[in-house]
Amino acid sequence: MFLIYLIKLLYLLANQTIMNLKSNFALILIAAATLMSACSKSKKEVGSGPEEPVVVVDSTPLISLSSSWKKAVHLMADFPNGIQVYMNTTPFNGKALVAYCVVFDPKSGLELKPVTATANKKVSAFYTEETGFRYACINGGFFGTNTSYSLAMYKGAINAINIKSLTRTLNGANATYYPTRAAFGISEEGVPDVSWIYHVGTGNGTIYSYPAPAANLINTAPKPVPTATLPAGGAIWNVKAAIGGSPMLIKDDKINITDKEELIDIDNTSSRARSAIGYTKNNMIVLLAVEGNITNGGAGLNLAELAQLMKEMGCVGAVNLDGGGSTSMTVRAKPTVKPSDGAERPVMTALIIKRK
């Protein structure tokens, strides 16, 4: 329509006298500008939709970090308020460090979505296949071949449970243990929490949380199957989204690594890639990925160092996620830490930060 208008205008001007040409030239410029503006607007409207965010970036940090952490602005081109990415390449405890963390406010129109696969899948594939506008994705809890050993819960629906029993050797024979393992959850109101949990009952059961883990230890007799009242202080865990991991790293603002009680004493003193999730005093959620065993890259951390790093970042609660070759973080479809296996390891659960 604007093109037709311009053609008519040019035709009209061609029939004017030379005396009027100078003044009408301004009309030509106005018409051309109007046409270009309309075409530009039309192009923008064609490309707009749910995948195109409204970006209002606030430079105010969501979390108080040391000067070792720098904003990864190359990953935040379209980030709105309420979510930020940081990178740290300053040696930690004398070890080469490459670490990324995504910090977000669960009350800012964003949500943490735990997802589960039917078969082992790469973190980048979890990200790509998720619908809606998503910002970041990190690997979740522990798993086997096409089987999750850790909780994955979204909008109150339990898609995978924390492992309910383990077989360990006791006095030369197999014994069954019932671990209360760590998990991270968010309430309906967006308040984060970490706790030791157990699925009481058959099937998915009812998730109970406990103020301390069941006191299981290798080479000691197993503790009884957890119930609503055992360990002491049990209560129904009031969360709507959750991810299981192990062990607990920080609880009630204190480093409290309960790998032995959770029966997950695996490479915990070795320097390796690590993944973790935690939250700060003002309820900002922190997803952390630490590179490990990379030549000319990150050396990795042991479990105590991981807890120390999370504590220094201001976390008052934190849970270890699966690490080693499983550690992977994607931010806006871009990789961050290099996988210690040389390529992404397919996993069973992941965490996605996305727009509600």
C-alpha positions as CSV (number, residue, x, y, z in Angstrom):
1,M,0.0,0.0,0.0
2,F,2.8,2.4,0.9
3,L,4.6,1.4,-2.4
4,I,1.5,2.3,-4.4
5,Y,1.2,5.6,-2.6
6,L,4.9,6.4,-3.4
7,I,4.4,5.7,-7.1
8,K,1.3,7.9,-7.3
9,L,3.2,10.7,-5.5
10,L,6.1,10.4,-7.9
11,Y,3.7,10.5,-10.9
12,L,2.0,13.6,-9.5
13,L,5.3,15.4,-8.9
14,A,6.5,14.6,-12.5
15,N,3.6,16.6,-13.8
16,Q,4.4,19.6,-11.6
17,T,6.4,22.6,-12.8
18,I,10.1,22.8,-12.3
19,M,9.4,25.7,-10.0
20,N,7.7,23.3,-7.5
21,L,10.2,20.5,-7.7
22,K,12.4,21.8,-4.9
23,S,9.6,22.0,-2.3
24,N,8.1,18.7,-3.4
25,F,11.4,17.0,-3.0
26,A,10.9,17.1,0.8
27,L,7.6,15.2,0.2
28,I,9.5,12.5,-1.6
29,L,11.9,12.1,1.2
30,I,9.1,11.8,3.7
31,A,7.3,9.2,1.7
32,A,10.4,7.2,1.2
33,A,11.1,7.3,5.0
34,T,7.6,6.2,5.7
35,L,7.9,3.3,3.4
36,M,11.2,2.2,5.0
37,S,9.8,2.5,8.4
38,A,6.7,0.4,7.5
39,C,8.9,-2.3,5.9
40,S,11.1,-2.4,9.0
41,K,8.1,-2.7,11.3
42,S,6.5,-5.4,9.2
43,K,9.8,-7.4,9.3
44,K,10.0,-7.1,13.1
45,E,6.4,-8.2,13.5
46,V,6.9,-11.3,11.4
47,G,9.9,-12.4,13.6
48,S,8.2,-11.7,16.9
49,G,6.6,-14.3,19.1
50,P,7.2,-16.3,22.3
51,E,10.8,-17.0,21.4
52,E,11.7,-13.3,21.3
53,P,12.3,-11.9,24.8
54,V,11.7,-8.4,26.0
55,V,15.2,-7.5,27.4
56,V,15.6,-4.9,30.1
57,V,19.1,-5.6,31.5
58,D,20.0,-4.5,35.0
59,S,23.7,-4.4,35.7
60,T,23.1,-4.7,39.5
61,P,24.6,-8.1,40.6
62,L,22.1,-10.6,41.9
63,I,24.8,-12.2,44.1
64,S,27.8,-10.9,46.0
65,L,30.9,-12.6,44.5
66,S,34.6,-12.1,44.8
67,S,36.5,-10.2,42.2
68,S,37.6,-13.6,40.7
69,W,34.1,-13.9,39.2
70,K,33.5,-11.9,36.0
71,K,30.2,-11.4,34.2
72,A,30.1,-13.6,31.1
73,V,28.6,-10.8,29.0
74,H,29.1,-12.8,25.8
75,L,26.5,-15.2,27.0
76,M,24.0,-12.6,28.2
77,A,23.1,-10.7,25.1
78,D,19.4,-11.3,25.5
79,F,19.1,-11.8,29.2
80,P,16.4,-10.0,31.1
81,N,16.6,-8.8,34.7
82,G,16.6,-11.7,37.2
83,I,19.3,-13.9,35.6
84,Q,23.1,-13.5,35.2
85,V,26.1,-15.6,34.2
86,Y,29.6,-15.4,35.7
87,M,32.9,-17.0,34.9
88,N,35.9,-17.7,37.1
89,T,39.4,-18.6,35.8
90,T,41.4,-17.6,38.9
91,P,43.2,-20.6,40.4
92,F,41.5,-22.0,43.5
93,N,43.5,-23.7,46.2
94,G,46.4,-23.7,43.8
95,K,44.5,-25.5,41.1
96,A,43.7,-24.2,37.6
97,L,40.0,-23.3,37.6
98,V,37.5,-22.8,34.9
99,A,34.0,-22.4,36.4
100,Y,30.7,-21.0,35.2
101,C,27.7,-20.1,37.4
102,V,24.2,-19.1,36.4
103,V,22.4,-17.1,39.1
104,F,18.7,-16.3,38.9
105,D,15.8,-15.1,41.0
106,P,13.0,-17.6,41.1
107,K,10.5,-14.8,41.7
108,S,11.4,-12.8,38.6
109,G,9.3,-14.6,36.0
110,L,11.8,-17.4,35.5
111,E,11.5,-21.0,36.6
112,L,13.8,-24.0,37.2
113,K,12.4,-27.0,35.4
114,P,13.9,-30.5,36.2
115,V,13.5,-32.7,33.1
116,T,13.9,-36.5,32.7
117,A,14.7,-38.5,29.5
118,T,13.4,-41.9,28.6
119,A,17.0,-42.7,27.4
120,N,20.3,-41.2,28.2
121,K,20.6,-37.8,26.4
122,K,23.1,-34.9,26.2
123,V,22.5,-31.7,28.1
124,S,22.6,-29.7,24.9
125,A,19.8,-32.0,23.5
126,F,17.7,-31.4,26.6
127,Y,18.2,-27.7,26.0
128,T,17.4,-27.8,22.3
129,E,14.3,-30.0,22.6
130,E,12.8,-27.9,25.4
131,T,10.0,-25.7,24.2
132,G,9.5,-22.0,25.1
133,F,12.2,-19.5,25.8
134,R,15.1,-21.1,27.8
135,Y,18.3,-19.6,29.1
136,A,20.5,-22.3,30.5
137,C,20.7,-26.0,31.2
138,I,22.9,-28.1,33.4
139,N,23.2,-31.9,34.1
140,G,21.2,-33.3,37.0
141,G,21.6,-36.2,39.4
142,F,23.0,-39.7,39.2
143,F,22.0,-42.3,36.7
144,G,22.7,-45.6,35.0
145,T,21.9,-46.8,31.5
146,N,18.5,-45.3,30.7
147,T,17.7,-45.2,34.5
148,S,17.8,-42.2,36.9
149,Y,19.0,-42.8,40.5
150,S,18.0,-39.2,41.6
151,L,14.8,-37.3,42.1
152,A,13.3,-35.2,39.3
153,M,10.1,-33.4,40.1
154,Y,8.2,-30.7,38.2
155,K,5.0,-29.0,39.2
156,G,4.4,-31.6,41.8
157,A,4.8,-34.6,39.4
158,I,7.6,-37.0,40.3
159,N,9.2,-38.3,37.1
160,A,12.1,-40.0,38.8
161,I,12.8,-40.9,42.5
162,N,15.9,-40.9,44.7
163,I,17.3,-44.4,44.9
164,K,15.5,-46.2,47.8
165,S,18.0,-49.0,48.5
166,L,21.6,-50.0,48.0
167,T,23.5,-53.2,48.3
168,R,26.8,-53.1,50.2
169,T,29.0,-55.8,51.7
170,L,28.8,-56.3,55.4
171,N,30.9,-59.1,57.1
172,G,31.4,-60.8,53.8
173,A,27.7,-60.9,52.8
174,N,25.4,-58.5,50.9
175,A,23.4,-56.1,53.0
176,T,20.6,-53.7,52.0
177,Y,20.8,-50.1,53.0
178,Y,18.2,-47.4,52.8
179,P,19.9,-44.0,52.3
180,T,18.3,-40.6,52.9
181,R,20.0,-38.6,50.1
182,A,20.2,-34.9,49.5
183,A,17.9,-33.0,47.2
184,F,17.2,-29.4,46.2
185,G,13.7,-28.1,45.9
186,I,11.6,-25.0,45.3
187,S,8.2,-24.3,46.9
188,E,5.1,-23.1,45.1
189,E,6.0,-19.6,46.3
190,G,9.6,-19.8,44.8
191,V,11.4,-20.4,48.1
192,P,14.4,-22.8,47.7
193,D,15.4,-25.5,50.2
194,V,17.9,-28.4,50.5
195,S,17.2,-31.5,52.6
196,W,17.8,-35.2,53.1
197,I,14.8,-37.0,51.7
198,Y,13.2,-40.4,51.3
199,H,10.2,-41.7,49.4
200,V,8.1,-43.2,52.1
201,G,5.7,-45.9,50.8
202,T,5.5,-47.9,47.6
203,G,6.1,-46.6,44.2
204,N,7.0,-42.9,44.1
205,G,5.7,-42.7,47.7
206,T,5.4,-39.5,49.7
207,I,8.6,-37.4,49.9
208,Y,9.7,-36.9,53.5
209,S,12.5,-34.6,54.5
210,Y,14.7,-34.9,57.6
211,P,16.8,-32.5,59.6
212,A,19.7,-35.0,59.5
213,P,20.5,-38.0,57.3
214,A,19.9,-41.6,58.4
215,A,23.2,-42.6,60.2
216,N,24.2,-45.3,57.7
217,L,27.9,-46.1,57.4
218,I,29.7,-48.7,55.4
219,N,30.7,-51.8,57.5
220,T,28.0,-51.1,60.1
221,A,24.6,-52.6,60.3
222,P,22.0,-50.8,58.1
223,K,19.5,-48.4,59.6
224,P,15.8,-49.3,59.3
225,V,13.8,-48.2,56.3
226,P,12.9,-44.5,56.7
227,T,9.4,-43.7,57.7
228,A,7.4,-40.6,58.4
229,T,8.9,-40.5,61.9
230,L,12.3,-42.1,61.3
231,P,14.9,-40.5,61.2
232,A,13.5,-38.1,63.8
233,G,11.9,-34.9,62.8
234,G,10.6,-36.1,59.5
235,A,8.0,-34.0,57.6
236,I,6.4,-34.0,54.2
237,W,8.6,-32.0,51.9
238,N,6.6,-29.1,50.6
239,V,8.2,-28.4,47.2
240,K,6.8,-28.4,43.7
241,A,10.0,-28.7,41.7
242,A,13.1,-30.7,42.9
243,I,16.3,-32.4,41.8
244,G,18.1,-35.1,43.7
245,G,21.8,-35.3,44.0
246,S,24.3,-36.4,46.6
247,P,25.8,-35.6,48.9
248,M,24.7,-32.5,50.8
249,L,27.4,-29.8,50.6
250,I,26.0,-27.0,52.7
251,K,23.0,-27.0,55.1
252,D,21.8,-24.1,57.3
253,D,24.8,-22.0,56.1
254,K,27.4,-24.5,57.2
255,I,29.5,-26.9,55.2
256,N,28.1,-30.3,56.0
257,I,29.3,-33.0,53.6
258,T,27.4,-36.2,54.4
259,D,28.8,-38.5,51.7
260,K,29.4,-41.3,54.1
261,E,25.9,-41.3,55.6
262,E,24.4,-41.0,52.1
263,L,26.6,-44.0,51.0
264,I,28.1,-42.1,48.0
265,D,31.8,-41.9,48.9
266,I,32.9,-42.0,45.2
267,D,36.0,-40.1,44.0
268,N,35.2,-37.4,46.5
269,T,38.8,-36.6,47.3
270,S,39.8,-36.5,43.6
271,S,40.1,-33.4,41.5
272,R,37.4,-33.7,38.8
273,A,34.7,-31.8,37.0
274,R,31.9,-30.9,39.4
275,S,28.2,-29.7,39.1
276,A,26.2,-28.3,42.0
277,I,23.1,-26.3,42.8
278,G,22.6,-24.0,45.8
279,Y,20.9,-20.9,47.0
280,T,21.9,-17.7,48.9
281,K,20.4,-16.0,51.9
282,N,18.2,-13.8,49.8
283,N,17.0,-16.9,47.8
284,M,18.9,-16.4,44.6
285,I,19.5,-19.8,43.0
286,V,23.0,-20.8,41.9
287,L,23.9,-23.4,39.3
288,L,27.6,-24.2,39.1
289,A,29.7,-26.1,36.6
290,V,33.4,-26.7,37.2
291,E,35.7,-27.9,34.5
292,G,37.9,-30.9,35.3
293,N,40.9,-32.9,33.9
294,I,41.3,-30.6,30.9
295,T,44.8,-30.0,29.6
296,N,45.5,-26.2,29.7
297,G,42.0,-25.8,31.2
298,G,40.4,-26.6,34.5
299,A,42.0,-29.2,36.8
300,G,38.8,-29.8,38.7
301,L,38.0,-29.8,42.4
302,N,37.5,-32.3,45.2
303,L,34.2,-32.4,47.0
304,A,35.4,-30.4,50.0
305,E,36.7,-27.7,47.7
306,L,33.4,-27.6,45.8
307,A,31.6,-27.0,49.1
308,Q,34.1,-24.3,50.0
309,L,33.7,-22.6,46.6
310,M,29.9,-22.6,47.0
311,K,30.1,-21.3,50.5
312,E,32.4,-18.4,49.4
313,M,29.8,-17.6,46.7
314,G,27.3,-17.0,49.4
315,C,25.3,-20.2,49.4
316,V,23.6,-21.2,52.6
317,G,22.4,-24.5,51.1
318,A,23.9,-26.6,48.4
319,V,23.8,-30.1,46.9
320,N,26.3,-31.9,44.7
321,L,25.0,-33.1,41.4
322,D,26.6,-35.7,39.2
323,G,30.1,-34.7,38.1
324,G,33.1,-36.0,36.2
325,G,32.2,-36.7,32.6
326,S,28.6,-35.8,33.3
327,T,29.3,-32.2,34.1
328,S,27.9,-30.0,31.3
329,M,26.3,-26.6,31.1
330,T,24.7,-24.9,28.1
331,V,23.8,-21.2,28.1
332,R,21.7,-19.8,25.3
333,A,22.7,-22.8,23.1
334,K,26.4,-22.2,23.8
335,P,28.7,-24.6,25.7
336,T,30.6,-23.4,28.7
337,V,32.9,-25.9,30.5
338,K,34.7,-28.5,28.3
339,P,33.6,-32.0,29.0
340,S,36.2,-34.1,30.7
341,D,35.3,-37.1,28.5
342,G,36.2,-35.1,25.4
343,A,32.5,-35.0,24.4
344,E,29.2,-34.5,26.2
345,R,28.1,-37.6,28.2
346,P,24.4,-38.5,27.8
347,V,22.6,-38.2,31.2
348,M,19.1,-38.9,32.4
349,T,18.1,-35.7,34.2
350,A,18.9,-32.1,33.7
351,L,17.8,-28.6,35.0
352,I,16.6,-25.9,32.6
353,I,16.1,-22.3,33.5
354,K,13.4,-20.9,31.3
355,R,10.7,-18.2,31.1
356,K,7.5,-19.2,32.9
